[in-house]
Amino acid sequence: MNMRCSELGARRSHRGHVGGFTVVELVITLLIGAVIIAFAAPSFRSMVISNRLTTVANEVVDAINVARMEAVKRNGNVQFCSDSATVNTTGNALGDKCGVQGGAVYALSVDNSGNPQLDPVRTDIHELASSLTITGNIVALRFNGQGLGVKPGTSMPYSGTVIDICSPNLNADNHRIVRMVAGSILEVVPNPGSCT
């Protein structure tokens, strides 16, 4: 019987010793984690804002390409809308329909009776209402059946800035400028500067 009691006592003593972290090790680990988070949080915030800028710029490029493809498909006029009614050239059907729906796309077509009608192709760009700002107005572009973009009221293929999207929360490369060259080539250029 003495043997059994001593064996049981030995087993109990092994159960009482539990391995793990000491308080000092735990505090040091938490401090290292806090330092890493302190350095990573601002970079992560900048990355999120930069990605938001790029996403909105890509959505603008997508809307312009949709307008171009729809014009070629219909062999008719399609307008990428500005956020300004005067830039959309009110007084004509496409400009009047655009109103102030920046980034919307409308197509001019003919119904079965031969009457002109306006078809909505794409709605406005909702992300522009977020914490991003637009410097100036979005340039309205009207595409013809050949897929060339012109400013409404002109006949020359457009070359210039379509939209300048900015975030005041970034220190560098806080602009995404969507440009068109010769009425067809699109480019997105990151650029530094203040949001005015």
N, C-alpha and C positions, 0 to 999 in steps of 0.2 A: 503494500500500500504506500509506503514511503516513496517508492519509485514513481508511482502515478502522480502523487502530489507534486513532486519535484518537476516532473515533465509538464504538468499543467502550469506550474509557476513559470517555467521557462517559456512556454508558449504565450502566456499573458504578457511577459516582459517584451517579447518581440512585437506584439500587437500595440503596445503603448508607444513605441518609437515610430513616429510618422515623419516621412521625408517631405520636403517642400522648400519654399522660399523663406528667407528671413525677412524681417521688416526692412532692413537696410537694402537688400537686393530689390525688393518691391519698390521702394522709394526711388532708387536710382533708375530703374526701368521706367517708372512713370515720368521722371524728369526728362529722360532721353526722348520719350514719346511726345511730351509737351513741346520740347524744342523742335522736333521734326514737324509737328503740326503748325507751330508758329511760323516756320519758314515756308511751309507748303500752302497754307491757306491763301495768302495774297496771290501766289502764282496760280493757284487753282481758280480763283475769282477772275483774274485776268484772262485765263484760258477760256472760261465760260463766256465772258463778254466778247472776246475775239471770235469765238465760234458763233455766237449770236449774230455778230456783224456779217460774218461770212455766209451764214445761212440766209439772212435777209437779202444779201447781194445776189446769192445764187437763185433765190426765188424771183427776184426781178429779172435776171437773165432768162429764167425759165418762162416767165410771162411774156417776155419779148419774143422768145423763140416760138412760143405757142401762137402768138399773133402772126408771126412771119409764116409759119407752116399753114395756118388756117387761111391766110391770104392766097398762098400758092394753091392749096387744095380747092378753094372756092373760085380761084381766078378772079378775085375781086378785092375790094378795099376792106381792110381790118385795122382797127385802131387800138394801140396800147395807150391807155389813158393817163393823163396827168392828174395831179391832186389840185389843180387850179382850173376853174371853168374857162378863164380867158386863154390859158395856154392850150386848152382843148379846142379852141376856136369855135365858140358857140355861134349859132347861126347856120350850121349845117347839121345834118342828122346825126352823124357819128359824134361830133363834138358835144351836141346837146345831150345825147344819151350818156356820155361819159360823166358829165357834171364834175364832181370833185372826187371821183372814185379812183384814187391813185393806184395804178397797177392793174386795173380791170381791163378786159379785152372785149371789144364789141365788133361784130361783123355786119357788113351791109349786104343784104341779099334781096331776092325778089320772090314774092309769094306766088301761088298758083294763078292769081288774077293779074299778075304783072306789076303789082304795087311793091315799092321798096319797103323792106322791113329790117329791123335791127335785131340781131340775135346776140344774146350774152354768151360769150365763149368762156370767160373766166372772171371770177369776182375780184375785188380789190385785195391788196396785200395787207392782211390783218396784223402781221408782226411789226409793221411800221409804227403802230400805236404804242409799242412797248417803250422801254427806257432809251431807245435810240432816237436820234434826231435827224432831220433832213436839212441839209444846207441848200437853201433855195427851193425851187419847185422841181418836181419830176417833169422831164421833157416828154411831151406827147409825141408818139410816132405813128405814122400811118403807112401801112404796108400795102403794096399793090400786088397784082397777080404774079409778078416776077420775084416777089420776096424782098424787094428793096424798100428800106424805110426812109421816109422823108418827114420833116416837120409839117404838120397840117398847114395848108396855105402856101406851101412851097413845092417846087418840083425837083430840086437837087437832092441827091442822096445825102442823108444827115451824117455829119462827122462832129463829134463832140461829146460832152458829158451828158448822160441820161439822168443819173441820180448820184448824189453824194450823201452817203449814209454815215453818220458819226455817233460815237459814244463818248460823252465827257468823262466817263469813268476809267478810261485807259490813258496811260502816259505816252505810249508809242504806238504807231500804226493804228490810230483810233478812227480812221476814215476808210471806207470801202467805196471807191469811185467806179461806177459802171459807165464805160465809154463805148461809143459806137464809132466805127471807122467805115466810111464809104457806104453807109446805109445797110451794111450786112455783118461786118465783123464786130464781135463783142469782146470786151476785155474788162476784167475786174482788177483794179489796182489798189493795194493798200497804201495809205499815205498818212503822215503825221500832221498835226495841226490842231488849232482850237476849233471847237464847235460853235460857229456863229450863224 
